[in-house]
Amino acid sequence: MAKHRIFGYCTPWSVKPGDDMRFMVSAEGVTEARAMLVRLLHGDENAAGPGFVEQEIPGAVPDLLHVRRQFTQKGSYAEVSGMEVHDVADGSFTLAAFVFPTAPGTRRQTMLGRWDIAGSQGWALGINPEGHLEFWVGNGQDVDQVTAEVPLIPRSWYFVAATWDAATRRARLVQLGRVGRYNGKLGLVAPYDYDSIVTSALTTAPRAAVAEAPFLWAGASDWNDQRGRFVETLYNGKIDRTGLWNRVLTDDEIQAISAGAEPVSQGLVAYWDTTAGYSDGGIGDTIQDLGPHGLHARGVNRPVRGMTGWNWQGRDDCFRLNPGQYGGVHFHDDAMTDCRWEPTVEWTLPKGLKSGVYALRLTTDGAEDHVPFFVRAETPKAPVAVLMSTFTYLAYANEHLAYEAPIAQAITAHTPILTRRDVDFVKLNEFGLSTYDHHSDGAGCCYSSYLRPILNIRPKYRSSAMGFPWALPADLSLIWWMEQSGFDYEILTDHDLHAEGAAALDPYRVVINCTHPEYYSERMMDATEDYLTRGGRVIYAGGNGYYWVSGLREGEPGIMEVRKLDTGSRAWQAEAGEGYLASTGERSGLWRSRGRAPQKIVGIGFTAEGMDRCTHFERMPDSFHKRVDWMFDGIAA
């Protein structure tokens, strides 16, 4: 009998009654799933508490959903549309770029080209399993290649070029080290042999790949019956400015471009300038082609921008100061910011629904999932708002600390406890990383998204690293207390605060933070401060709050960005010159490092952490003073 699995996610995360929602579901071993809208009231299944509590909302969604296995494309890459019209495979051509491989010698990786793996046809520049630069061509039956003589040194910049002469059937592969004083792992003193120039006659001429196989950066197109078309042989590393010509460039032209000269215009098909498009507000996913055809490349799974390029001189630490030195685009084979599943069900949230934390409950024989989301009031009426820490939920979303970070056990003094759900999550290895994880090449993960199933915000989830509820499952205990105490309250999220500013808070007399409001954008900080200065009240019920500078790209609330810099309690540290958010253009790191310590807003800030057991607080003598004693009315000392 096939093992049953079911996972889902939804968009948007924060909604009002009457808003439209989409739910994306993937299932294995079944073709139907039972669905029910539920209001989440308590998550922790600890027998000493109320246990898991949910309230069913019958009739809000279809009772039965047709489900199927949906596949997730992992890895960041960039796709060029329209290249089939301008493919150069039928004649001579040159492909050239600056590259910074971070994990050569692990497996085959495709850096640039139009290559169809399943059909063995096209042409591409990449790295072979032994870590050598390689240019290969295929005609649908046979494949031939030319390989560099010396291996690529990890985290070092190179200029690479491949030429194909259709008349002589000869290929030339150029590899020139471009190591500087600042731009990589090594400096000028390291005695490595970086350069290689190889010319070879090939037995096979390239044949243009099928139309469904586009020109790709950092990967190659593949196909099978089950998945259809997808991207494989993904590349780890940076790629800077890249050009394609429909002729063989001369040695002098190649040498000039390798030294930073402008690309020659004769025969130019495309010139992707990775430094174009920067603004004070950051940069998007499009890599602009400044050539004659406008063959722009579209980034998938958020390739990391705002990264130093081959010519970075170490003087300017932000792309806004010198964009010409920030051409690096970092690709990762395990990046994932959007599953891009097809919607399983779309529906309108019922009118009159009470503000709260909700979920679409999905059940099959032997499998269950809760897909959480947050419902705001249609018109704010309650005096109290509970601010759900959705930025922090994203920061920790699908963290792998218990599985891949040995130090986690030492920090928590706790042996990881893995459930069947944890094991399924690790085995599938499809749903991306948290901002506490490292990519496979060792770089820190700076993006996190809700456009994917997030295991550790399921209401019953207990942190595998620490054995207790964390993030949303822990915050549901506050929701339960509010319910049992009879308080009139409504729900807001970090995303609402970021989008609307203080206007989201103004209708309420008091706003309550949840357990861990750690990640804050500038708009959220401003809104909180403005609300307080206008007489609003904030109950800071959590810890480690207002800590990391975080951001969203305008109009794209699903993906949050943070860069961990050289202060604070951090899981990784950004490389030199790479501490500014590509999403917003601002310096990341700690708010304290930008002059906005949390003490300036809420009077208290994070100084240390530990993972011991939790207990109560005791009132200090000053709390009994008549000026503040009223705050404790109804609370046992």
Protein Blocks (a to p, Z undefined) as FASTA:
>chain_A
ZZdddddddddfbdcehiacddddddehiabdcddddddfbfblcfklnbjaddddehka
cfbdcdddddddehiddddehklmmccklmccddddddddfbghkbccdfbdcddfklop
ajdddddfkopacddddehjaccddddfbdcdehiacdddddddfklopacdddddfbdf
klpmbdfklccdfbdcdddddfbdcddddfklccdehiacdddfknopadehiaeddddd
ddddfbdcdfklmmmmmnopacdfehpabdcdfkgoiafkbpafbdcdfbfnopacddeh
hiaehiacfklghlaccfklmmmlmmbccddfkbcfbgopacfbdcdddehiacdddddd
dddehiacddddddddfbafbfbdcdddfklmmmmgopaklmmmmklmmmnopacdddfk
lmmmmmnomnopafkbccfkopacfbdcfkbccfklcfkbccfklopaehjlmmmmmmmm
mmmnopacddddfklmmmnommlmmmpmbdcddfblfbccfklmmmmmmmmmnopacddf
bghihkbccdddehiakbccddddfedjdfbdcdehilbcfknopaehjfklnopafklm
nopacfbdcfbdcddddddfklmpmklmmmmgoiaZZ
